Amino acid sequence: LWPLVRRYRGAILLAAFMVALHGAAMALQNVFSKWFVDDVILAEGVAARDRWATLGKLVAGYLFVSFVLRMFMWHGGYRIFAWAREQMIFALRA
Protein backbone atom coordinates (compact mmCIF):
# COMPACT_ATOMS: atom_id res chain seq x y z
CA LEU A 1 0.00 0.00 0.00
CA TRP A 2 2.80 2.46 0.84
CA PRO A 3 4.33 2.38 -2.64
CA LEU A 4 0.94 3.48 -3.99
CA VAL A 5 0.58 6.22 -1.40
CA ARG A 6 4.14 7.38 -2.07
CA ARG A 7 3.34 7.73 -5.76
CA TYR A 8 0.49 10.17 -5.01
CA ARG A 9 1.95 11.85 -1.92
CA GLY A 10 2.15 15.25 -3.63
CA ALA A 11 -1.55 15.22 -4.45
CA ILE A 12 -2.43 13.98 -0.97
CA LEU A 13 -0.32 16.69 0.69
CA LEU A 14 -1.85 19.36 -1.55
CA ALA A 15 -5.34 18.15 -0.67
CA ALA A 16 -4.49 18.14 3.05
CA PHE A 17 -3.11 21.68 2.78
CA MET A 18 -6.26 22.87 1.00
CA VAL A 19 -8.48 21.30 3.66
CA ALA A 20 -6.35 22.94 6.36
CA LEU A 21 -6.89 26.31 4.67
CA HIS A 22 -10.60 25.57 4.71
CA GLY A 23 -10.44 25.04 8.47
CA ALA A 24 -8.50 28.27 8.98
CA ALA A 25 -11.07 30.11 6.88
CA MET A 26 -13.84 28.80 9.11
CA ALA A 27 -12.04 30.20 12.13
CA LEU A 28 -11.52 33.51 10.34
CA GLN A 29 -15.21 33.77 9.50
CA ASN A 30 -16.05 33.83 13.19
CA VAL A 31 -13.78 36.83 13.69
CA PHE A 32 -15.69 38.90 11.13
CA SER A 33 -18.68 39.16 13.46
CA LYS A 34 -16.39 40.51 16.21
CA TRP A 35 -14.92 43.07 13.82
CA PHE A 36 -18.44 44.04 12.73
CA VAL A 37 -19.56 44.71 16.27
CA ASP A 38 -16.36 46.45 17.37
CA ASP A 39 -15.56 48.45 14.23
CA VAL A 40 -19.05 49.31 12.95
CA ILE A 41 -21.71 49.08 15.64
CA LEU A 42 -19.80 50.07 18.80
CA ALA A 43 -17.19 52.34 17.22
CA GLU A 44 -17.21 55.74 18.88
CA GLY A 45 -16.29 58.95 17.14
CA VAL A 46 -16.49 57.41 13.68
CA ALA A 47 -18.44 59.16 10.93
CA ALA A 48 -21.29 57.34 9.23
CA ARG A 49 -19.38 57.38 5.94
CA ASP A 50 -16.44 55.61 7.56
CA ARG A 51 -18.76 53.06 9.15
CA TRP A 52 -20.23 52.25 5.74
CA ALA A 53 -16.73 51.96 4.25
CA THR A 54 -15.68 49.60 7.04
CA LEU A 55 -18.87 47.60 6.61
CA GLY A 56 -18.21 47.28 2.88
CA LYS A 57 -14.69 46.01 3.51
CA LEU A 58 -15.96 43.52 6.08
CA VAL A 59 -18.66 42.23 3.73
CA ALA A 60 -16.17 41.89 0.86
CA GLY A 61 -13.71 40.08 3.13
CA TYR A 62 -16.39 37.77 4.48
CA LEU A 63 -17.57 36.86 0.99
CA PHE A 64 -13.99 36.25 -0.16
CA VAL A 65 -13.32 33.99 2.80
CA SER A 66 -16.64 32.20 2.31
CA PHE A 67 -16.50 31.60 -1.42
CA VAL A 68 -12.80 31.39 -2.20
CA LEU A 69 -11.13 30.07 0.91
CA ARG A 70 -13.90 27.87 2.23
CA MET A 71 -15.81 26.57 -0.77
CA PHE A 72 -13.01 26.42 -3.31
CA MET A 73 -10.43 25.00 -0.94
CA TRP A 74 -12.76 22.35 0.42
CA HIS A 75 -14.08 21.34 -2.99
CA GLY A 76 -10.66 21.41 -4.64
CA GLY A 77 -9.01 19.47 -1.82
CA TYR A 78 -11.76 16.87 -1.84
CA ARG A 79 -11.52 16.41 -5.61
CA ILE A 80 -7.74 16.02 -5.50
CA PHE A 81 -7.95 13.53 -2.65
CA ALA A 82 -10.72 11.59 -4.38
CA TRP A 83 -8.64 11.45 -7.58
CA ALA A 84 -5.59 10.12 -5.69
CA ARG A 85 -7.73 7.59 -3.85
CA GLU A 86 -9.29 6.37 -7.12
CA GLN A 87 -5.88 6.04 -8.76
CA MET A 88 -4.66 3.92 -5.87
CA ILE A 89 -7.74 1.69 -6.04
CA PHE A 90 -7.35 1.28 -9.80
CA ALA A 91 -3.70 0.31 -9.30
CA LEU A 92 -4.65 -2.23 -6.61
CA ARG A 93 -7.20 -3.83 -8.90
CA ALA A 94 -4.89 -3.95 -11.92
C-alpha positions as CSV (number, residue, x, y, z in Angstrom):
1,L,0.0,0.0,0.0
2,W,2.8,2.5,0.8
3,P,4.3,2.4,-2.6
4,L,0.9,3.5,-4.0
5,V,0.6,6.2,-1.4
6,R,4.1,7.4,-2.1
7,R,3.3,7.7,-5.8
8,Y,0.5,10.2,-5.0
9,R,1.9,11.8,-1.9
10,G,2.2,15.2,-3.6
11,A,-1.6,15.2,-4.4
12,I,-2.4,14.0,-1.0
13,L,-0.3,16.7,0.7
14,L,-1.9,19.4,-1.5
15,A,-5.3,18.1,-0.7
16,A,-4.5,18.1,3.0
17,F,-3.1,21.7,2.8
18,M,-6.3,22.9,1.0
19,V,-8.5,21.3,3.7
20,A,-6.3,22.9,6.4
21,L,-6.9,26.3,4.7
22,H,-10.6,25.6,4.7
23,G,-10.4,25.0,8.5
24,A,-8.5,28.3,9.0
25,A,-11.1,30.1,6.9
26,M,-13.8,28.8,9.1
27,A,-12.0,30.2,12.1
28,L,-11.5,33.5,10.3
29,Q,-15.2,33.8,9.5
30,N,-16.1,33.8,13.2
31,V,-13.8,36.8,13.7
32,F,-15.7,38.9,11.1
33,S,-18.7,39.2,13.5
34,K,-16.4,40.5,16.2
35,W,-14.9,43.1,13.8
36,F,-18.4,44.0,12.7
37,V,-19.6,44.7,16.3
38,D,-16.4,46.5,17.4
39,D,-15.6,48.5,14.2
40,V,-19.1,49.3,12.9
41,I,-21.7,49.1,15.6
42,L,-19.8,50.1,18.8
43,A,-17.2,52.3,17.2
44,E,-17.2,55.7,18.9
45,G,-16.3,59.0,17.1
46,V,-16.5,57.4,13.7
47,A,-18.4,59.2,10.9
48,A,-21.3,57.3,9.2
49,R,-19.4,57.4,5.9
50,D,-16.4,55.6,7.6
51,R,-18.8,53.1,9.2
52,W,-20.2,52.3,5.7
53,A,-16.7,52.0,4.2
54,T,-15.7,49.6,7.0
55,L,-18.9,47.6,6.6
56,G,-18.2,47.3,2.9
57,K,-14.7,46.0,3.5
58,L,-16.0,43.5,6.1
59,V,-18.7,42.2,3.7
60,A,-16.2,41.9,0.9
61,G,-13.7,40.1,3.1
62,Y,-16.4,37.8,4.5
63,L,-17.6,36.9,1.0
64,F,-14.0,36.2,-0.2
65,V,-13.3,34.0,2.8
66,S,-16.6,32.2,2.3
67,F,-16.5,31.6,-1.4
68,V,-12.8,31.4,-2.2
69,L,-11.1,30.1,0.9
70,R,-13.9,27.9,2.2
71,M,-15.8,26.6,-0.8
72,F,-13.0,26.4,-3.3
73,M,-10.4,25.0,-0.9
74,W,-12.8,22.3,0.4
75,H,-14.1,21.3,-3.0
76,G,-10.7,21.4,-4.6
77,G,-9.0,19.5,-1.8
78,Y,-11.8,16.9,-1.8
79,R,-11.5,16.4,-5.6
80,I,-7.7,16.0,-5.5
81,F,-7.9,13.5,-2.6
82,A,-10.7,11.6,-4.4
83,W,-8.6,11.4,-7.6
84,A,-5.6,10.1,-5.7
85,R,-7.7,7.6,-3.9
86,E,-9.3,6.4,-7.1
87,Q,-5.9,6.0,-8.8
88,M,-4.7,3.9,-5.9
89,I,-7.7,1.7,-6.0
90,F,-7.4,1.3,-9.8
91,A,-3.7,0.3,-9.3
92,L,-4.6,-2.2,-6.6
93,R,-7.2,-3.8,-8.9
94,A,-4.9,-4.0,-11.9
